[in-house]
Amino acid sequence: MNLPSLKEAQKRTRNKIPFIEEKYELSEDLKKLGQGKYYYIKTYGCQMNVHDSENIKAILESMSFQETEDFEQADFILLNTCAIRENAHNKMFGFLGRVKHLKEERPHIITAICGCMAQEESVVDALMKKYKWVDIVFGTHNIHRLPYILERSMARREQEIEVFSKEGEVVENIPVKRDSKYKAWVNIMFGCDKFCTYCIVPYTRGKQRSRKPELIVSEVEDLVKKGYQEVTLLGQNVNAYGKDLEDPCDMGTLLEMVAKTGIPRIRFMTSHPWDFNDAMIDVISSYDNIMPYVHLPLQSGSDRILKLMGRRYTKAQYLELVSKLKEKIPNLALTTDIIVGFPGETREDFEETLEVVKTCEYDSAFTFIFSPREGTPAAKMKDITSLEEKNQRLYELNALVNEYANKKNQEYLGKVVKVLIEGPSEKGNLMGYTETMKLVNVDGNEETIGKIVDVEITDVKTWSLDGKVV
């Protein structure tokens, strides 16, 4: 049994990052372990969690498990969790209650929790004391060990907890079952060393560590051969890519290498303003297959609050970066993250955030009320703002964000844009996304699914567009 340790998760050393590049292989016994059994995965949180679930699906299917979309029919139920906000915690524990009732009816079911919440001491402590019926807990560092953990659990029928609080390694060759045949997530790095005062990710995901560029390019080249139209390069802070490699390779260089594979569309997320340099902007502007879409978290427009957050940039530096991006990248779509009600935020601080929103005119924004995460410095900061006031500020912010989102979308009316058609739409015939990451409900032929086609925009809403294939 390995339990998480916040103290260990906080450590950062100069130790060389291990690269595990052995071929993924299972014994014949493990390959047969899931015969006749079904698995169900529920995923919470970011795109990296979604991609982790793609890896887990492939691992389980290599063990002969079959996927089901109905958790009540599953023999193995896994919750892949997120620790960013309290809301994610509540959702997970709420669903866990439904699983408990099912397990009372079918005791043979194996239940498991993984992901970022599994890396938290308080969560694992609660699972050991109040949720002893949860069979398996594993973290973000040992997804590749799931077959052995599962085998042990099925043999012993005891609670198995294997969570490592460490800087981590880079594990290659984990199999993947991609959710899409046209768009793919590609990890380029793991972990984070920024330690923003409100963020739990450096503790749950470990030290910043980059994959080797040649392996990333090889993965993208393989996707090109399979007909994929788009890749999204993933990392907690992609702009810091390569700083930890023995043979340095920065994000701009990696983007150029990926662009030269010929993949039609390239996206990346998430960016930290601190590491977004001019060379990277020049590369984005130089290649048509690097999409003119940047997600650039602001978090706050107040220098005082940014300093308390540990963001390491000022309002002026952020606005200068946005100005460069808009100047050098035609048709740029810019989105952001903003936290409302950070401890100590005054009305004046909040007004500064609104001013930045007015200046940047974001295409959209993910906005949140501050959620204290146990173990982070911000959780110990004095919070004097009432929840009522925080809700009012969030309402004001969202109204402003919506105004600009609608304004940006209005610019598309009557234009012909390129859309990657992904599949059926809930609100129309088909759906897909523009180069600038605008959702479009499209009237068109199903033969266009998986293709990038010209679409004329016929109607505009705040968060989506309507169009028809030209």
C-alpha positions as CSV (number, residue, x, y, z in Angstrom):
1,M,0.0,0.0,0.0
2,N,1.4,3.4,-1.0
3,L,-0.4,6.5,0.4
4,P,-0.1,10.1,-1.0
5,S,2.0,12.6,0.9
6,L,1.6,16.4,0.3
7,K,5.0,16.9,1.8
8,E,6.7,14.6,-0.7
9,A,4.6,16.1,-3.6
10,Q,6.0,19.5,-2.8
11,K,9.6,18.5,-3.3
12,R,11.6,19.5,-6.3
13,T,15.1,18.3,-7.0
14,R,17.7,18.5,-9.7
15,N,17.5,14.8,-10.2
16,K,17.5,13.5,-13.8
17,I,14.0,12.7,-15.0
18,P,13.7,8.9,-15.8
19,F,12.4,8.0,-19.3
20,I,10.7,4.7,-19.5
21,E,10.5,3.6,-23.1
22,E,10.0,-0.1,-23.0
23,K,7.4,-1.7,-25.1
24,Y,4.1,-2.2,-23.4
25,E,3.5,-5.9,-22.9
26,L,1.3,-8.1,-20.7
27,S,1.5,-11.7,-19.7
28,E,-1.0,-14.1,-21.2
29,D,-2.8,-14.3,-17.8
30,L,-3.3,-10.5,-17.6
31,K,-4.5,-10.4,-21.2
32,K,-7.4,-12.8,-20.2
33,L,-8.2,-11.2,-16.8
34,G,-11.2,-9.2,-18.1
35,Q,-12.7,-11.9,-20.4
36,G,-16.5,-11.7,-20.3
37,K,-16.4,-8.5,-18.2
38,Y,-17.4,-4.9,-18.9
39,Y,-15.8,-1.6,-17.8
40,Y,-17.2,1.9,-17.3
41,I,-15.1,5.1,-17.0
42,K,-16.4,8.5,-15.9
43,T,-14.0,11.3,-16.5
44,Y,-13.9,14.6,-14.8
45,G,-11.7,17.7,-15.5
46,C,-9.2,18.8,-18.1
47,Q,-8.2,17.5,-21.5
48,M,-5.2,15.6,-19.9
49,N,-7.7,13.6,-17.9
50,V,-9.7,12.9,-21.0
51,H,-6.5,11.6,-22.7
52,D,-5.6,9.6,-19.6
53,S,-9.0,7.9,-19.9
54,E,-8.1,7.1,-23.5
55,N,-5.0,5.3,-22.2
56,I,-6.9,3.5,-19.5
57,K,-9.5,2.3,-22.0
58,A,-6.8,0.8,-24.2
59,I,-5.1,-0.9,-21.2
60,L,-8.4,-2.5,-20.0
61,E,-9.2,-3.7,-23.5
62,S,-5.7,-5.2,-23.8
63,M,-6.9,-7.2,-20.8
64,S,-10.0,-8.4,-22.7
65,F,-12.5,-6.0,-20.9
66,Q,-15.2,-4.5,-23.0
67,E,-16.6,-1.0,-22.7
68,T,-20.1,-0.2,-21.7
69,E,-21.8,3.2,-21.5
70,D,-24.2,2.0,-18.8
71,F,-22.4,1.9,-15.4
72,E,-25.1,-0.4,-14.0
73,Q,-23.9,-3.1,-16.4
74,A,-20.2,-2.8,-15.6
75,D,-18.1,-5.2,-13.7
76,F,-15.3,-2.6,-13.3
77,I,-16.3,1.1,-12.6
78,L,-13.5,3.7,-12.6
79,L,-13.8,7.4,-11.8
80,N,-11.0,9.5,-13.3
81,T,-11.1,12.6,-11.1
82,C,-10.2,16.3,-11.1
83,A,-8.9,18.3,-8.1
84,I,-9.0,21.8,-9.5
85,R,-12.2,23.0,-7.8
86,E,-14.5,21.9,-4.9
87,N,-17.3,21.4,-7.4
88,A,-15.3,18.6,-9.0
89,H,-14.9,16.9,-5.6
90,N,-18.6,17.2,-4.9
91,K,-19.6,15.7,-8.2
92,M,-17.3,12.7,-7.8
93,F,-18.5,11.9,-4.3
94,G,-22.1,12.4,-5.4
95,F,-21.6,9.8,-8.2
96,L,-19.8,7.5,-5.8
97,G,-23.0,7.3,-3.7
98,R,-24.8,5.9,-6.8
99,V,-22.0,3.4,-7.3
100,K,-22.3,2.3,-3.6
101,H,-26.0,1.4,-4.1
102,L,-25.1,-0.7,-7.1
103,K,-22.3,-2.5,-5.3
104,E,-24.7,-3.4,-2.5
105,E,-26.8,-5.2,-5.2
106,R,-23.8,-6.7,-7.0
107,P,-20.9,-7.2,-4.5
108,H,-18.6,-8.6,-7.2
109,I,-18.2,-5.2,-8.9
110,I,-14.8,-3.7,-8.7
111,T,-14.8,0.1,-8.1
112,A,-11.8,2.3,-8.6
113,I,-10.8,6.0,-8.3
114,C,-7.8,7.5,-10.1
115,G,-6.6,10.9,-11.3
116,C,-5.8,14.1,-9.3
117,M,-8.1,13.6,-6.4
118,A,-6.4,10.2,-5.7
119,Q,-3.2,12.2,-5.2
120,E,-4.7,14.1,-2.2
121,E,-4.1,13.0,1.3
122,S,-7.5,14.1,2.6
123,V,-9.3,12.3,-0.2
124,V,-7.5,9.0,0.3
125,D,-7.9,9.3,4.1
126,A,-11.7,9.7,3.6
127,L,-11.8,6.7,1.2
128,M,-10.0,4.5,3.7
129,K,-12.3,5.5,6.6
130,K,-15.7,6.1,5.0
131,Y,-15.6,4.4,1.6
132,K,-13.9,1.1,2.4
133,W,-16.0,-0.5,-0.3
134,V,-14.0,1.3,-3.0
135,D,-11.6,-1.4,-4.1
136,I,-8.8,0.5,-5.9
137,V,-7.2,3.9,-5.6
138,F,-4.3,4.8,-7.9
139,G,-2.8,8.2,-9.0
140,T,-1.5,10.1,-11.9
141,H,2.0,8.6,-11.9
142,N,1.2,4.9,-12.4
143,I,-1.6,4.5,-14.9
144,H,0.6,2.0,-16.7
145,R,0.5,-0.2,-13.6
146,L,-3.3,-0.6,-13.7
147,P,-3.2,-4.3,-14.9
148,Y,-1.1,-5.4,-11.9
149,I,-3.1,-3.3,-9.4
150,L,-6.4,-4.8,-10.8
151,E,-5.0,-8.3,-10.7
152,R,-4.0,-7.9,-7.1
153,S,-7.4,-6.5,-6.2
154,M,-9.3,-9.3,-7.9
155,A,-7.2,-11.9,-6.1
156,R,-7.2,-10.4,-2.6
157,R,-10.5,-8.6,-2.5
158,E,-9.0,-6.0,-0.3
159,Q,-8.7,-2.2,-0.7
160,E,-5.7,-1.6,-2.9
161,I,-4.1,1.9,-2.7
162,E,-1.1,2.6,-4.9
163,V,-0.5,6.4,-5.1
164,F,3.0,7.8,-5.5
165,S,3.8,11.4,-4.4
166,K,6.9,12.0,-6.4
167,E,8.4,14.2,-9.1
168,G,7.6,11.6,-11.7
169,E,9.0,10.1,-14.9
170,V,8.1,10.1,-18.6
171,V,6.4,6.8,-19.5
172,E,6.2,6.1,-23.2
173,N,4.3,3.4,-25.2
174,I,1.2,3.3,-23.1
175,P,-1.6,2.1,-25.4
176,V,-4.4,4.5,-26.4
177,K,-8.0,4.1,-27.6
178,R,-8.8,7.5,-29.1
179,D,-12.3,8.8,-28.7
180,S,-12.2,10.3,-32.2
181,K,-11.0,9.2,-35.6
182,Y,-10.3,12.7,-36.7
183,K,-8.9,14.7,-33.7
184,A,-6.3,13.5,-31.2
185,W,-4.8,14.6,-28.0
186,V,-1.0,14.4,-27.8
187,N,0.8,14.8,-24.5
188,I,4.0,16.8,-24.9
189,M,4.8,17.2,-21.2
190,F,3.6,16.4,-17.7
191,G,3.5,18.2,-14.3
192,C,4.1,21.8,-13.4
193,D,6.7,23.8,-11.5
194,K,4.9,27.2,-11.4
195,F,3.2,26.7,-8.0
196,C,0.5,29.3,-8.4
197,T,-0.7,29.8,-4.8
198,Y,-4.3,28.6,-5.6
199,C,-3.4,25.6,-7.7
200,I,-3.1,21.9,-6.6
201,V,-1.8,20.6,-10.0
202,P,2.0,20.8,-9.1
203,Y,1.2,18.5,-6.2
204,T,-1.1,16.1,-8.1
205,R,0.8,15.9,-11.4
206,G,4.4,16.2,-10.2
207,K,7.5,18.0,-11.6
208,Q,7.5,19.6,-15.0
209,R,8.9,17.0,-17.4
210,S,8.9,17.0,-21.2
211,R,8.6,14.1,-23.7
212,K,11.4,13.9,-26.2
213,P,10.6,15.9,-29.4
214,E,11.3,13.1,-31.8
215,L,8.8,10.8,-30.0
216,I,6.1,13.5,-30.2
217,V,6.7,14.1,-33.9
218,S,6.7,10.3,-34.5
219,E,3.3,10.1,-32.8
220,V,1.9,12.9,-34.9
221,E,3.3,11.4,-38.1
222,D,1.5,8.1,-37.2
223,L,-1.7,10.1,-36.8
224,V,-1.2,11.7,-40.2
225,K,-0.9,8.2,-41.8
226,K,-4.1,7.2,-40.1
227,G,-6.0,10.2,-41.6
228,Y,-6.3,12.4,-38.5
229,Q,-7.1,16.0,-39.3
230,E,-6.2,17.7,-36.0
231,V,-3.9,17.3,-33.0
232,T,-3.9,19.2,-29.7
233,L,-0.6,19.3,-27.9
234,L,-1.2,19.0,-24.2
235,G,0.6,20.1,-21.0
236,Q,-0.1,21.9,-17.8
237,N,2.1,24.7,-19.2
238,V,3.0,24.0,-22.8
239,N,5.0,27.2,-23.3
240,A,7.6,25.8,-20.8
241,Y,8.1,22.7,-22.9
242,G,11.6,21.5,-23.2
243,K,13.2,23.5,-20.4
244,D,14.0,20.3,-18.5
245,L,15.4,18.3,-21.5
246,E,19.1,17.5,-21.7
247,D,19.0,18.6,-25.3
248,P,16.9,21.8,-25.1
249,C,14.0,22.2,-27.5
250,D,11.6,25.0,-26.8
251,M,7.9,25.2,-27.7
252,G,8.4,27.3,-30.8
253,T,10.8,24.7,-32.2
254,L,8.5,21.8,-31.3
255,L,5.5,23.6,-32.9
256,E,7.5,24.0,-36.1
257,M,8.6,20.3,-36.1
258,V,4.9,19.2,-35.7
259,A,3.8,21.7,-38.4
260,K,6.2,20.1,-40.9
261,T,4.5,16.7,-40.4
262,G,1.7,18.0,-42.6
263,I,-1.1,17.4,-40.1
264,P,-3.9,19.8,-41.2
265,R,-4.6,21.4,-37.8
266,I,-2.5,22.0,-34.7
267,R,-3.7,23.4,-31.4
268,F,-2.0,23.5,-28.0
269,M,-3.1,24.1,-24.4
270,T,-2.7,25.4,-21.8
271,S,-0.4,28.4,-22.1
272,H,1.1,30.4,-19.2
273,P,1.7,34.1,-20.2
274,W,5.1,33.9,-18.4
275,D,6.7,31.6,-21.0
276,F,5.0,32.8,-24.2
277,N,7.9,34.4,-26.1
278,D,8.2,36.2,-29.5
279,A,9.8,33.3,-31.2
280,M,6.8,31.1,-30.4
281,I,4.5,33.8,-31.8
282,D,6.5,34.0,-35.0
283,V,6.2,30.2,-35.5
284,I,2.4,30.3,-35.0
285,S,2.1,33.1,-37.5
286,S,4.3,31.4,-40.1
287,Y,2.4,28.1,-40.5
288,D,-1.1,27.9,-41.8
289,N,-1.7,24.5,-40.0
290,I,-1.1,26.1,-36.6
291,M,-4.5,27.3,-35.7
292,P,-5.1,31.0,-34.9
293,Y,-6.5,30.2,-31.5
294,V,-4.8,30.8,-28.2
295,H,-6.1,30.0,-24.7
296,L,-4.2,32.5,-22.4
297,P,-5.3,32.4,-18.7
298,L,-5.5,35.8,-17.1
299,Q,-6.8,34.8,-13.7
300,S,-6.9,38.5,-12.5
301,G,-6.4,41.9,-14.0
302,S,-5.0,43.3,-10.7
303,D,-1.2,43.4,-10.2
304,R,-1.8,43.1,-6.4
305,I,-3.9,39.9,-6.8
306,L,-1.6,38.5,-9.5
307,K,1.3,38.8,-7.1
308,L,-0.7,37.0,-4.3
309,M,-1.6,34.3,-6.9
310,G,2.1,33.8,-7.7
311,R,1.5,34.4,-11.4
312,R,4.8,36.2,-12.1
313,Y,3.5,38.7,-14.7
314,T,1.8,42.0,-14.4
315,K,-1.3,43.4,-16.1
316,A,0.9,45.5,-18.4
317,Q,3.0,42.5,-19.4
318,Y,-0.1,40.4,-20.1
319,L,-1.6,43.2,-22.3
320,E,1.6,43.6,-24.1
321,L,1.6,39.9,-25.0
322,V,-2.0,40.0,-26.2
323,S,-1.1,43.0,-28.3
324,K,1.7,41.1,-30.0
325,L,-0.5,38.1,-30.6
326,K,-3.2,40.1,-32.2
327,E,-0.7,42.1,-34.3
328,K,1.2,39.0,-35.7
329,I,-1.6,36.4,-35.9
330,P,-4.4,37.4,-38.3
331,N,-7.9,36.4,-37.2
332,L,-6.7,35.4,-33.8
333,A,-9.3,34.0,-31.4
334,L,-8.4,34.5,-27.7
335,T,-9.9,32.8,-24.7
336,T,-9.0,32.9,-21.1
337,D,-9.5,31.7,-17.5
338,I,-10.5,34.2,-14.7
339,I,-10.9,33.6,-11.0
340,V,-13.3,35.8,-9.1
341,G,-13.1,36.4,-5.3
342,F,-9.5,35.4,-4.7
343,P,-8.7,36.1,-1.0
344,G,-8.2,39.8,-0.5
345,E,-9.8,40.8,-3.8
346,T,-11.4,44.2,-3.5
347,R,-13.9,45.9,-5.7
348,E,-11.1,47.9,-7.2
349,D,-9.2,44.8,-8.0
350,F,-12.2,43.3,-9.7
351,E,-12.7,46.5,-11.7
352,E,-9.2,46.1,-13.0
353,T,-10.1,42.6,-14.2
354,L,-13.1,44.0,-16.0
355,E,-10.9,46.6,-17.7
356,V,-8.6,43.9,-19.1
357,V,-11.7,42.0,-20.4
358,K,-12.8,45.2,-22.2
359,T,-9.3,45.7,-23.7
360,C,-8.8,42.1,-24.8
361,E,-12.4,41.4,-26.0
362,Y,-12.1,37.7,-25.4
363,D,-13.9,35.3,-27.7
364,S,-14.9,33.4,-24.5
365,A,-13.7,32.8,-21.0
366,F,-13.9,30.2,-18.3
367,T,-14.9,32.0,-15.1
368,F,-14.9,30.7,-11.6
369,I,-15.4,31.8,-8.0
370,F,-12.2,31.0,-6.0
371,S,-12.2,27.5,-4.6
372,P,-9.6,26.9,-1.8
373,R,-7.6,23.7,-2.3
374,E,-6.2,22.0,0.8
375,G,-2.4,22.2,0.9
376,T,-2.1,25.3,-1.2
377,P,-0.9,28.7,0.2
378,A,-4.1,30.4,-1.0
379,A,-6.2,28.1,1.2
380,K,-4.6,29.8,4.3
381,M,-5.1,33.4,3.1
382,K,-7.7,35.5,4.8
383,D,-10.9,35.8,2.7
384,I,-13.1,38.8,3.6
385,T,-15.4,38.8,0.7
386,S,-18.9,37.4,1.1
387,L,-20.2,34.7,-1.2
388,E,-23.0,37.1,-2.1
389,E,-20.5,39.6,-3.4
390,K,-18.5,36.9,-5.2
391,N,-21.6,35.8,-7.0
392,Q,-22.5,39.4,-8.0
393,R,-19.0,39.9,-9.4
394,L,-19.2,36.6,-11.3
395,Y,-22.5,37.7,-12.7
396,E,-21.1,41.0,-13.9
397,L,-18.0,39.4,-15.4
398,N,-20.1,36.8,-17.3
399,A,-22.4,39.5,-18.7
400,L,-19.3,41.3,-20.1
401,V,-17.7,38.1,-21.4
402,N,-21.0,37.2,-23.1
403,E,-21.2,40.6,-24.7
404,Y,-17.8,40.2,-26.4
405,A,-18.4,36.6,-27.2
406,N,-21.5,37.6,-29.1
407,K,-19.8,40.5,-30.7
408,K,-17.0,38.3,-32.0
409,N,-19.4,35.7,-33.3
410,Q,-21.4,38.4,-35.2
411,E,-18.3,39.0,-37.3
412,Y,-18.7,35.5,-38.8
413,L,-22.2,36.1,-40.2
414,G,-22.3,35.6,-44.0
415,K,-18.6,34.5,-44.1
416,V,-17.3,31.2,-45.5
417,V,-15.1,29.4,-43.0
418,K,-13.3,26.1,-42.9
419,V,-14.9,23.6,-40.4
420,L,-13.7,20.2,-39.4
421,I,-17.0,18.2,-39.3
422,E,-16.9,15.8,-36.3
423,G,-20.2,14.1,-36.4
424,P,-24.0,14.5,-35.6
425,S,-25.2,17.6,-33.8
426,E,-27.8,17.9,-31.0
427,K,-29.0,21.1,-32.6
428,G,-28.7,20.4,-36.3
429,N,-27.5,18.0,-38.9
430,L,-23.8,18.0,-38.1
431,M,-21.3,19.8,-35.9
432,G,-17.7,20.8,-36.1
433,Y,-15.2,23.6,-35.2
434,T,-13.7,26.4,-37.2
435,E,-10.0,27.2,-37.2
436,T,-10.7,29.7,-34.4
437,M,-12.4,27.0,-32.3
438,K,-16.0,28.2,-32.9
439,L,-18.7,25.5,-32.6
440,V,-20.7,25.3,-35.8
441,N,-24.0,23.4,-36.2
442,V,-23.9,22.5,-39.9
443,D,-26.5,21.5,-42.5
444,G,-24.6,19.1,-44.7
445,N,-24.1,15.6,-45.9
446,E,-22.8,12.9,-43.6
447,E,-20.1,12.2,-46.2
448,T,-18.3,15.3,-44.9
449,I,-17.8,13.8,-41.5
450,G,-14.1,13.7,-40.7
451,K,-13.3,16.3,-43.4
452,I,-12.4,20.0,-43.4
453,V,-15.0,21.7,-45.5
454,D,-16.1,25.2,-46.4
455,V,-19.2,26.3,-44.5
456,E,-21.2,29.5,-44.9
457,I,-22.3,31.0,-41.6
458,T,-26.1,31.7,-41.8
459,D,-26.9,32.5,-38.1
460,V,-25.1,33.6,-35.0
461,K,-25.6,32.9,-31.3
462,T,-23.4,33.8,-28.3
463,W,-21.7,30.4,-28.0
464,S,-22.2,28.8,-31.4
465,L,-22.7,29.4,-35.1
466,D,-25.1,27.9,-37.7
467,G,-24.0,27.2,-41.2
468,K,-24.4,25.2,-44.4
469,V,-21.8,23.4,-46.5
470,V,-20.9,25.4,-49.5
